[in-house]
């Protein structure tokens, strides 16, 4: 699907706040409410917009520690490792990568003890996980917007 400037402007507004009313989006992108509604519906139908999600503040729920965990995995069994990781709630994002690590995980846990248990007991205990490296997030922010929009 080809997106024009108006489509991209609508996506930027929705990326900032997916609950923005169509009337406000219309005002911000200098279009009518009906035009915005039609364009959003068209982008949903085309799969450009896959859904709307709540941004959850993990520290407000007691999850004060975020880290990235790189995993080296026995190649032929990477799908088995992914399947073993899926039910682990602390694993928020999982990416198959090329380079030093086969999988890169973003994890969120309560504290250092929970991170230790996660990495040394749960993840290291998965068959075919050969090696891991953990990087603590000291400060950061997830950018939900696409910089190319």
FENWO-V354554 format. One record per backbone hydrogen bond with DSSP energy under -0.5 kcal/mol. CO is the residue of the C=O (numbers start at 1). NH is the residue of the N-H. E is the energy in kcal/mol with one decimal. If there is no record, write none. Layout:
co: <CO:CO>
nh: <NH:NH>
e: <E:E>
This chain:
co: <4:5:6:7:8:9:10:11:12:13:17:21:22:23:24:25:26:26:27:32:33:34:35:36:37:38:39:40:41:42:43:43:44:48:54:56:57:57:58:58:59:62:65:66:67:68:68:69:70:71:71:71:72:72:74:75:77:77:78:79:80:81:82:83:85:87:88:90:90:93:95:95:102:103:104:105:105:106:106:107:109:110:111:112:113:114:115:116:116:117:117:118:119:121:123:126:128:128:131:133:135:136:142:145:146>
nh: <8:9:10:11:12:13:14:15:16:17:20:25:26:27:28:29:30:31:30:36:37:38:39:40:41:42:43:44:45:46:48:49:47:50:56:58:60:61:61:63:62:64:109:137:107:70:135:105:133:73:102:103:130:131:77:78:80:81:82:83:84:85:86:87:88:89:91:92:108:106:97:104:97:71:95:69:107:92:93:67:65:64:115:116:117:118:119:120:121:121:122:123:124:125:126:129:74:130:72:70:68:138:144:147:149>
e: <-2.3:-2.2:-2.5:-2.4:-2.1:-2.0:-2.5:-2.4:-1.6:-2.1:-1.8:-2.4:-3.0:-1.8:-2.4:-2.2:-0.7:-2.4:-0.5:-2.2:-2.7:-2.6:-2.5:-2.8:-2.6:-2.4:-2.5:-2.4:-2.7:-1.9:-1.9:-1.5:-1.2:-0.7:-0.8:-1.2:-0.7:-0.7:-1.5:-2.3:-1.5:-1.0:-2.9:-2.7:-3.0:-0.5:-3.1:-2.8:-1.8:-0.6:-2.4:-1.9:-2.5:-1.4:-2.1:-1.6:-0.5:-1.8:-2.5:-2.2:-1.8:-1.8:-1.8:-0.6:-2.1:-0.9:-1.6:-1.0:-2.0:-2.3:-0.5:-2.5:-2.6:-3.0:-2.0:-2.4:-0.5:-2.5:-1.5:-2.3:-2.6:-0.9:-2.0:-2.6:-2.3:-2.4:-2.9:-2.8:-0.6:-1.6:-1.9:-3.1:-1.9:-0.6:-1.8:-1.8:-2.2:-0.9:-3.1:-2.9:-2.8:-0.7:-0.8:-0.7:-2.2>
